[in-house]
Amino acid sequence: MTSTSNGLDLNALGIKSYDSSNTVTQKTQLDQSDFLKLLTTQLKNQDPLKPVENEAFVAQMAQFSSLSGITEMNTKLGSILDSLNNNQLSTATGLVGKYVLTSGTKAVPDGTGAVYGAIAIPEGATDTTLAIKDSTGATIRTIKLGAVEDGVHEFAWDGKNDAGAAVEPGPVSIEATANVGGKREALATSVYALVQSVSTATPNSPMTLDLLGIGSVTFDKVQKISS
């Protein structure tokens, strides 16, 4: 016999204590049909000399209405979420083959050998300098930006060294520094990277982009998409 905490025998009321689709899984919550069975059983077995008061009956029906509304709302929200996930995947798929801007210091030159990115320059910064380094850490090119207004400033490196000669294509790192408050400080940088693929671990997990030279980043880390 299965009973609730108040001693009510659910089996006697025709309410199964297990999921009909899996007899091993115990039922932990009552659904709408169970609620109706309880209500009708209550009405059938009420004391004729002291029937359920109208206020109590209305309150129970209100609870049933609320349960029905919440169930329907959850179903609709689930459908909306599925639709949003599908739209997000469709949108992200369109990014494959494009370049997106994201935080980082590593970059892979494009087909022309150029690298594009952005530097976050704080207020009062002077003598802003951008260094392009090869895989060994050696500086290939130094670009002096001088005194520029604070904010995010995009930059471009043409793939040439300080002597004006094209360097061998390959991954590079960027390092931006400036004098801030009398001290030399490293500045935050972002780079444009090629989107190789998109994926999602689960239907509700964030979309992930696989960027050339950077690796996997979530979609919310994308700052800008190249046209």
N, C-alpha and C positions, 0 to 999 in steps of 0.2 A: 504494500500500500504506500502510495506517495502522498504526502500532505505538505501544506504550506506551514509557515512559522506559527500561524494562529490555529493550526490543527485541522484546516479544511482539507478534506480528502478529494484531490483533483481527479483521480481515476473514477471515483463514484459519480462525478459530474460529467464524465465523458471527455475529460481533458487529459491527453496523453502527456506523460512526464518525460518524453523523449522525442527527438526529431524523427519524423516518419521516414526521412530520407537516409537516416543513419541511426539504427537502434542503439548504437553504443554511446552516442553523444547525448548527454542529459540536457533537458530543456531548462534554461535558467530564467527565461522571461515569457510572459504571457502575451499573445498577439490579439488581434481584434476579434477573431472568432472565439477565443477563450473568454474574452471580456463579455461578449454577448451571452455565452453559455452561463457564466457566473450571474449575469444580470437576470436572465430569464429564470434560472434556478432560484434566485433570491425571491423573485416575484411569485413563483409557484409555491414556495414554502413559507411565505410570510404569514404572520398571525392575522387571521381575518378580523380579529377584534382590535388589532393594532397594526394596520397596514403601513407600508413605507410612506413617510410624509412626502408631499409634493416637492418640497425644497430639496430633500435628499435625493429624490429620483432625478430631478432636473440637474443637480450637481453631478450625478453619475453619468447622465447623458452628455453633459458638457465635457466631462473627462474623456468619454468615448470619442466625441467630436474632435477634441484636441489631439488625441492619439491618432485618429485618422488623418487629420491635417498635417501632423508632423511626419507621418509615414509618407504621405504624398509629396510633401516638401523635400524630404530626403531623397526620394526617387528622382524628382526633377533636378535637384542640385547635383546628383550623381550624373545625370545626363548632360547637364551644362558643363560639368568638370571634364567629362569625356570629350565633349565637343571642343573645349578650350585646349585640351592636350593635343587633340588631332590637329587643330589649327596651328598650335605652336610648332608641332613637328613639321607641318607643311611649310610654315614660314622659315624655319631653321634650315630645312632641306634646300631652300632657294639660296642659302648663303654659301653652299659648297662651290668652291672656285673663286669666291670673292675674298677681299681683304677686310679685316676688321681691326679696330684699334683696341688694345687692351694693355693693362699694366705689365711691364716687363723690361728687361735689359738685354735679352737675347733676340736676335733677328736673323732672318735668312733673306738675302737680296732677291729682288724679283727678277724677271727675265732680262731686264736691262742692266742688272747689277746694282740697282739702287735700293736704298733702305729709307723708309719713311716712318716718322714717329712724332711724338710730342713731349714737351718738357713742362712741368708745373713749376713756374717761377714765383717765388714768394715776394712779398712787398719789400722794397729796399735792396733787392739783389743787384750786384754789380759784377762786372767782369765774368759774365756767364760764358762757360766753355763746354763744348761737347767733344768728347774723345771717342773715336771709333777704333775698336781693338779686334785683333784677329783671335783665332782659337787658342793661341799661345799666351795671350794677354798683352802682346806688343801693340803699341799704338800705331794705327795705320794713317789716321787723319785726325787733325785737330781743327775744329771749327769754332771760331770765337764769335759769340753773339753780342758781346759787350754789355752795355746797360740797356735792358728792355723792360717794358712795363710788366707788372706782375700779372699772373694769370697763366692760362695754358697756351703755349706757343708750339706750333707744328714745325718740324724741320725735315730736311731731305738731304741725304748723302748720295752723291752720284756714282759711288763705287770706285772713286779714284783716291790715290794717296796724296800726301802733301806735295809731292813733286808733279802731280797732275797726270800720273800714269794709272791706267786701270789695273786694279788688283785682281788676283785670282778669285773667282767666285767662291763663296763659302760662308758659313755661319759667322756672325760677328756679335760683339757685345758693345753696348753704348754706355757711356758714363758722363753724366752732366754734373757740373759743379759750379758754384758761384760764391762770391764773397757776400755773406749775410751777417750784418751786425759786427763786422770786423773779423769774422772767421770764415774759413773756407768750408763750405758744406756741400754734401751730395744732394742732388735734386731728384725728385720722383720723375720717372720716365715711363712712357708708353710706346709701343711699337705696333705697326701694322703687320699682321700675319695672315697667311693664306689659310682659309678654312678647307680642311681636307675631308672631313666627315662630321656628321651630327649623330647623336645617340641619346637614349634615355634608359636608365637602369630599370625603372618601374614606371607605370602609367602616371603616377603623381610626383615623380622625382623631377628635379630641375633638368632642363635640356643641357647637354654637354657638347661643346665644340672641340674638335681635335685640330689644333693650330700648328702649322709647320714651324718647327724650331722652338715652339713653346710647350706644346703638349695639350692636355685637356684643361679646359676652363668652362665654367658654367655660363649659360647665356646671359645672366645678369651682370657678368663682368665685362661685357662688350660695351665700350664707350662710344664707338662710332663705326658705321659701315661705309666702306668706300663705294662711290657711285660707279 
